Amino acid sequence: MAIEENEFISNRLEKLDAIREMGISPYPPRTPDRSPVEFLRTTGETEEVLNTSGRIAAMRKHGKTVFCDISDSTGRIQLFINKKNLDDTGWELLGKLDLGDIIWVSGSLFVTRTGELSVRVVSLVLLVKAVRPVPVVKTDAEGHVHDAVSDPDFIYRHRSLDLMLNESSRNRFIARSRIITAIRGYLDSDGFLEVETPILQQIYGGAAADPFVSHYNSMDDQCYLRIATELYLKRLVAGGIHRVYELGKDFRNEGVDRTHSPEFTQLELYEAWTDYEGMMTRF
């Protein structure tokens, strides 16, 4: 699909071509060794040369000195880039960078006069040249956020931007993953066996819901996306696996609202030698 061009995108595409003319790949296949931003912040001021990488979140130019902020999934750190510390190629490349580009840098760590831990950059590598501009979200000295990306319809359709710009969204994704890991750990430690049951089923059941209908081309037969995992799990219990669970996707071709989605993750577990009161004590 062709990229819809406007003035900002055209400018970035020109820079992309110029970078290629310099003999630099704007999308190299590998990233040099790096440490997370959090590691640099934990290390603090040091003369040791450390490497990191991240997306450019802010850029301030002052003649032959440029200050940048880069961020990764662990945090954000300031870069101090002075022309005398970079080779000519690196300084020329710096002039073709924009917000949203992803770069790799190396250098020692020092604290500026304003108390900001910074990387004194001596080497710079472009990892990704962003063609589309990234929304700029600013936080003032009092902690107030300006131009936040918060429209629900927009962030649901552009989840990558939501995660890039909203820390609260990233935290929710991390929390969800850790909750699922904790549930698995709890059930596994109590003797439950995690299994995977068929998603495509010739007879759907286990709940009262309308299914999504599909078709097996090779067998010329109709099938359905499962609406529940219940029936196959109970077959496993009958077969001798007396503590069993599945944490997987179910699909129900019904309404959509704040608490209902046609595709959702569901935990189902079954256990022999007990009743509903015993199951209620599991959580």
C-alpha positions as CSV (number, residue, x, y, z in Angstrom):
1,M,0.0,0.0,0.0
2,A,1.4,3.4,-1.0
3,I,2.2,5.8,1.8
4,E,-0.1,8.8,1.8
5,E,2.3,11.7,1.4
6,N,2.1,15.1,3.1
7,E,4.7,17.7,3.8
8,F,6.1,15.9,6.9
9,I,6.2,12.5,5.3
10,S,7.8,13.9,2.1
11,N,10.5,15.6,4.2
12,R,11.3,12.3,6.0
13,L,11.4,10.4,2.7
14,E,13.9,12.9,1.4
15,K,16.0,12.2,4.5
16,L,15.6,8.5,4.0
17,D,17.0,8.8,0.4
18,A,19.9,11.0,1.6
19,I,20.8,8.4,4.3
20,R,20.9,5.7,1.7
21,E,23.1,7.9,-0.5
22,M,25.5,8.1,2.4
23,G,25.9,4.3,2.1
24,I,24.0,3.8,5.4
25,S,21.2,1.2,5.7
26,P,18.2,2.9,7.4
27,Y,16.9,-0.6,8.4
28,P,19.9,-2.8,9.3
29,P,19.1,-6.4,10.0
30,R,20.9,-6.5,13.4
31,T,21.3,-4.4,16.5
32,P,24.8,-4.1,18.1
33,D,25.1,-5.3,21.7
34,R,23.2,-3.1,24.0
35,S,22.1,-2.6,27.6
36,P,18.6,-1.5,28.6
37,V,18.1,2.1,29.5
38,E,17.2,1.0,33.0
39,F,20.7,-0.5,33.4
40,L,22.3,2.8,32.5
41,R,20.2,4.7,34.9
42,T,21.0,2.2,37.7
43,T,24.8,2.4,36.8
44,G,24.9,6.1,37.1
45,E,27.9,8.3,36.3
46,T,30.8,6.4,34.9
47,E,33.7,6.7,32.5
48,E,33.1,3.2,31.2
49,V,31.7,3.3,27.6
50,L,28.2,1.7,27.6
51,N,25.8,0.9,24.8
52,T,22.1,1.4,24.5
53,S,19.3,2.0,22.0
54,G,15.9,3.5,21.9
55,R,13.3,5.6,20.1
56,I,14.0,9.4,19.9
57,A,11.4,11.0,22.1
58,A,12.7,14.5,22.1
59,M,15.4,16.5,20.4
60,R,16.9,20.0,21.2
61,K,19.6,21.5,19.0
62,H,22.0,24.1,20.2
63,G,24.6,24.7,17.4
64,K,27.2,22.1,17.6
65,T,25.5,20.4,20.6
66,V,22.4,18.3,20.4
67,F,20.4,16.9,23.3
68,C,18.1,14.0,22.6
69,D,15.9,11.8,24.8
70,I,15.6,8.2,23.8
71,S,13.3,5.6,25.4
72,D,12.9,1.8,25.4
73,S,10.6,-0.5,27.4
74,T,12.6,0.1,30.6
75,G,12.9,3.9,30.7
76,R,14.1,7.1,29.2
77,I,17.6,8.8,29.2
78,Q,19.1,11.9,27.8
79,L,21.9,11.9,25.2
80,F,24.5,14.7,25.0
81,I,25.9,14.8,21.4
82,N,28.7,17.2,20.6
83,K,30.2,17.5,17.1
84,K,33.7,17.1,18.5
85,N,32.9,13.7,19.9
86,L,31.4,12.2,16.7
87,D,33.0,11.5,13.4
88,D,31.9,13.4,10.3
89,T,29.6,10.6,9.2
90,G,27.9,10.4,12.5
91,W,27.3,14.1,12.7
92,E,25.9,14.3,9.2
93,L,23.6,11.4,10.0
94,L,22.4,13.2,13.2
95,G,21.2,16.0,11.0
96,K,18.9,13.6,9.2
97,L,17.2,12.1,12.3
98,D,13.7,12.9,13.4
99,L,11.4,12.1,16.4
100,G,10.4,8.5,16.3
101,D,13.6,7.2,14.7
102,I,15.3,4.4,16.6
103,I,19.1,4.7,17.2
104,W,21.9,2.9,18.9
105,V,24.5,4.9,20.8
106,S,27.6,4.4,22.9
107,G,29.4,6.6,25.4
108,S,30.2,7.3,29.0
109,L,27.7,8.6,31.5
110,F,27.8,11.9,33.3
111,V,25.5,14.3,35.2
112,T,24.8,17.7,33.6
113,R,24.7,20.9,35.6
114,T,20.9,20.6,35.8
115,G,21.4,17.2,37.5
116,E,20.3,15.1,34.5
117,L,22.1,11.7,33.9
118,S,23.2,11.7,30.3
119,V,25.1,9.7,27.8
120,R,28.1,11.5,26.2
121,V,27.7,10.0,22.8
122,V,30.8,8.9,20.9
123,S,29.2,6.6,18.4
124,L,25.8,6.6,16.8
125,V,24.0,4.0,14.5
126,L,20.6,4.3,12.9
127,L,18.4,1.3,13.4
128,V,15.1,2.5,12.1
129,K,14.1,5.6,10.1
130,A,10.5,6.5,10.9
131,V,8.7,7.7,7.8
132,R,5.5,8.7,9.6
133,P,5.6,11.5,12.2
134,V,5.0,10.3,15.8
135,P,2.6,12.4,18.0
136,V,4.5,14.5,20.5
137,V,3.2,14.2,24.1
138,K,4.8,16.8,26.5
139,T,4.9,16.8,30.3
140,D,5.6,20.1,32.0
141,A,7.6,20.7,35.1
142,E,4.5,20.3,37.2
143,G,3.8,16.9,35.7
144,H,0.8,18.0,33.6
145,V,0.5,16.1,30.3
146,H,-0.2,18.1,27.1
147,D,-1.4,16.7,23.8
148,A,-2.0,13.3,25.2
149,V,-3.1,10.5,22.9
150,S,-6.2,9.5,24.7
151,D,-9.1,9.2,22.2
152,P,-10.4,5.6,22.8
153,D,-11.3,5.0,19.1
154,F,-7.8,6.2,18.0
155,I,-5.8,4.1,20.5
156,Y,-7.8,1.0,19.8
157,R,-7.1,1.2,16.1
158,H,-3.4,2.3,16.6
159,R,-2.3,0.2,19.5
160,S,1.4,0.5,18.7
161,L,1.1,4.3,19.1
162,D,-0.8,3.8,22.3
163,L,1.9,1.6,23.8
164,M,4.6,3.9,22.5
165,L,3.2,7.1,24.1
166,N,1.1,5.9,27.1
167,E,3.0,4.3,30.0
168,S,-0.3,3.3,31.6
169,S,-1.2,1.2,28.6
170,R,2.2,-0.5,28.6
171,N,1.8,-1.2,32.3
172,R,-1.6,-2.8,31.7
173,F,0.0,-5.1,29.1
174,I,2.7,-6.1,31.5
175,A,0.3,-6.6,34.3
176,R,-1.9,-8.9,32.2
177,S,1.0,-11.0,31.2
178,R,2.2,-11.4,34.8
179,I,-1.4,-12.2,36.0
180,I,-1.6,-15.0,33.4
181,T,1.9,-16.3,34.4
182,A,0.8,-16.3,38.1
183,I,-2.4,-18.2,37.3
184,R,-0.5,-20.8,35.4
185,G,2.1,-21.1,38.2
186,Y,-0.6,-21.5,40.8
187,L,-2.5,-24.2,38.9
188,D,0.7,-26.1,37.8
189,S,2.0,-26.2,41.4
190,D,-1.3,-27.7,42.5
191,G,-1.1,-30.6,40.0
192,F,-3.2,-29.2,37.2
193,L,-2.1,-30.0,33.6
194,E,-2.4,-27.3,31.0
195,V,-3.6,-28.5,27.6
196,E,-4.6,-27.2,24.2
197,T,-7.9,-28.3,22.8
198,P,-9.2,-27.7,19.2
199,I,-10.2,-24.2,18.2
200,L,-11.9,-25.4,15.0
201,Q,-14.7,-27.8,15.9
202,Q,-17.3,-29.7,13.9
203,I,-19.8,-29.5,16.7
204,Y,-19.6,-26.5,19.0
205,G,-20.8,-26.5,22.6
206,G,-20.1,-25.8,26.2
207,A,-22.1,-22.6,26.2
208,A,-25.2,-21.0,24.7
209,A,-23.8,-18.6,22.1
210,D,-23.8,-18.1,18.3
211,P,-20.6,-19.4,16.7
212,F,-18.4,-18.1,13.9
213,V,-18.8,-20.4,10.9
214,S,-15.9,-21.6,8.8
215,H,-15.2,-24.3,6.2
216,Y,-12.7,-27.1,5.7
217,N,-11.8,-26.8,2.1
218,S,-9.9,-30.2,1.9
219,M,-12.8,-32.0,3.5
220,D,-15.6,-29.8,2.1
221,D,-17.1,-29.7,5.5
222,Q,-18.5,-26.9,7.7
223,C,-16.8,-26.1,11.0
224,Y,-17.0,-23.6,13.8
225,L,-14.7,-21.5,16.0
226,R,-15.1,-22.8,19.5
227,I,-17.4,-20.9,21.9
228,A,-16.0,-22.7,24.9
229,T,-13.3,-25.2,25.9
230,E,-15.5,-27.1,28.3
231,L,-16.5,-30.3,26.4
232,Y,-13.0,-31.3,25.3
233,L,-11.6,-30.6,28.8
234,K,-14.2,-32.9,30.3
235,R,-13.2,-35.6,27.9
236,L,-9.7,-35.4,29.2
237,V,-11.0,-35.7,32.8
238,A,-13.0,-38.8,31.7
239,G,-9.8,-40.1,30.1
240,G,-7.9,-40.0,33.4
241,I,-6.3,-36.5,33.5
242,H,-8.1,-35.6,36.7
243,R,-6.9,-32.0,37.1
244,V,-6.8,-30.1,33.8
245,Y,-7.1,-26.5,32.6
246,E,-6.9,-24.4,29.5
247,L,-6.2,-20.6,29.2
248,G,-7.1,-19.8,25.6
249,K,-9.2,-18.0,23.1
250,D,-13.0,-18.4,22.7
251,F,-15.1,-16.9,20.0
252,R,-18.8,-15.9,20.2
253,N,-20.5,-14.2,17.2
254,E,-22.6,-11.9,19.3
255,G,-22.8,-8.3,20.4
256,V,-20.0,-6.0,21.3
257,D,-20.0,-3.7,24.3
258,R,-17.7,-2.5,27.1
259,T,-17.6,-5.9,28.7
260,H,-18.1,-8.2,25.8
261,S,-15.8,-9.0,22.8
262,P,-16.4,-11.6,20.0
263,E,-12.8,-12.8,20.7
264,F,-11.7,-13.2,24.3
265,T,-9.4,-15.2,26.6
266,Q,-11.0,-17.5,29.1
267,L,-9.7,-19.8,31.8
268,E,-11.5,-23.1,32.3
269,L,-10.4,-25.8,34.7
270,Y,-11.9,-29.1,35.8
271,E,-11.1,-31.5,38.6
272,A,-12.2,-35.0,39.5
273,W,-13.1,-36.2,43.0
274,T,-14.7,-32.9,44.1
275,D,-17.8,-30.8,43.5
276,Y,-18.5,-27.1,42.9
277,E,-17.7,-26.2,46.5
278,G,-14.3,-27.7,46.1
279,M,-13.7,-25.8,42.9
280,M,-14.8,-22.6,44.6
281,T,-11.9,-22.9,47.0
282,R,-9.3,-22.8,44.2
283,F,-9.4,-19.0,44.0
